[in-house]
């Protein structure tokens, strides 16, 4: 499983989420369909923990099977 934040950032964009803003090391994406904001911690060179990665997918309402996990 690829837990790199740069990989995770591409997933919300593919699922009609819009980059809202960046604050520090966190990127915020907004989904105009379900009116939810997704926060992705983005620290280059550091992988996310598996639980954090899966939690972000759950918040974004993206199934693991959709991205091939």
N, C-alpha and C positions, 0 to 999 in steps of 0.2 A: 504494500500500500504506500502510495506516495503522499507524504504528509507535509510537503513543502508549501508554505503560504502562497508563493507565487502561482502554484498549481491551483490552489483553492480559490484564489481571486478570479480566475477565469470561469469558474463554474457559475457563480451568480450572474455574470454578464450574459452567459449563454442561455440563462433561464429568465430573461427579460427584467433583470434587476439593473438599476441605474446607479452609477457611482454618485454618491451624495456629497461626501467630504472625507477628509482625512484629518485626524487629530492625534498627533504624536505618532505612535506606532500602530494605530488602529485605523482601518479603512471601513467606512460605513456605506452600505448599499441599500437602496430603497426599491421595494417592489410596488409599483402603482396598482397592480391587480388586487393583491391582498392587503395592501397598506401596512406592510411590515418592514422594519429596518433590521438589517443583518450587520453585525459587527465582526470583523475579521482582524485578529491580532496579526500584524505583519512585521516580523523581525527577520531581516535578511540573514541567511546563514544558519538559522535555527529552525528546526522542524517543529511542528505542532504536536502536542500529545494526541494520541488516538482518540481519547474521550472528547477532547476539545474539537477535533476535526469532525467527529460524528455529531456532536451537539450543534455545530454550526450548520451542518447539512439538515438536521432536524428543524432548526429554526427557519431555514430557507424553504422548508417543505420539499426537499429534494431527496428522492429515494436513492439508497446506495446502489441499487441495481442500474439506475439511469446513467451513472458515471462509471460503471464497470467495477465496482468493489464487491 
